[in-house]
Amino acid sequence: MSAKAGVRMPGEGKQVSLAGKPLVFLVTGQDTKHTSMFDWTLPAGFSTGLHVHLVQEETFFVLEGECRWQVGEQTIEARAGTYG
């Protein structure tokens, strides 16, 4: 296997602002062909609004707190440890 392991230590990722909230890229297209991963901490009550991605897929993992996801017609009450 020739793939190089990618390790990103705290504070090393590229930091930007998305919807006015700080976001840190952990993995980007420069690191892999098809995967990206970011750390985005959001305050209570924050909403991205309902939206659809036509090209890329989106996944989430809730580290702490709770959030509500709308996936098609299904509403999911996601709590810490939920992946979707």
C-alpha positions in Angstrom: 0.0 0.0 0.0 1.4 3.4 -1.0 -1.1 5.7 0.7 0.5 8.1 3.1 -1.1 8.4 6.6 -2.6 11.7 7.3 -2.4 13.1 10.8 -3.7 16.6 11.7 -2.8 17.8 15.2 -5.0 20.3 17.0 -4.5 23.8 15.5 -3.0 22.5 12.3 -6.0 22.5 9.9 -6.9 25.4 7.7 -9.4 27.6 9.5 -12.2 29.6 7.8 -15.5 31.1 8.7 -18.7 29.4 7.4 -22.1 31.1 8.2 -20.2 33.3 10.6 -18.9 30.3 12.6 -15.3 29.1 12.7 -14.6 25.9 10.7 -11.4 23.9 10.6 -10.6 21.6 7.7 -9.1 18.4 8.9 -9.0 16.6 5.5 -9.3 18.2 2.0 -9.1 17.2 -1.6 -5.3 17.8 -1.4 -5.2 14.9 1.1 -7.6 12.4 -0.6 -9.4 12.0 -3.9 -13.0 12.0 -2.6 -13.1 12.8 1.2 -13.2 15.9 3.2 -13.6 16.3 6.9 -14.0 19.4 9.1 -14.6 20.4 12.7 -17.4 22.9 13.0 -18.7 23.8 16.5 -22.1 25.4 16.4 -24.1 27.2 19.1 -27.5 26.1 20.3 -30.3 27.2 17.9 -28.0 27.4 14.9 -29.5 26.3 11.6 -28.0 25.8 8.1 -31.5 25.8 6.7 -32.9 23.0 4.6 -30.7 22.5 1.6 -29.6 19.8 -0.9 -26.2 18.8 -2.2 -26.3 17.6 -5.8 -22.7 16.7 -6.2 -21.1 15.8 -2.8 -22.4 13.7 0.1 -22.4 15.1 3.7 -22.0 13.2 6.9 -22.0 14.3 10.5 -20.9 12.9 13.9 -22.3 14.6 17.0 -19.6 14.9 19.7 -21.7 16.6 22.3 -25.1 18.3 22.6 -28.0 17.5 20.3 -29.2 18.6 16.9 -32.0 17.9 14.5 -31.4 16.6 11.0 -34.0 16.5 8.2 -33.1 13.6 5.8 -35.7 13.4 3.1 -39.0 13.1 4.9 -37.4 11.8 8.1 -36.5 14.0 11.1 -33.7 12.7 13.2 -33.0 13.9 16.8 -29.3 13.3 16.9 -27.5 13.3 20.2 -23.8 12.7 21.2 -22.5 9.7 19.4 -24.9 9.8 16.5 -23.4 9.5 13.0 -25.3 10.2 9.9 
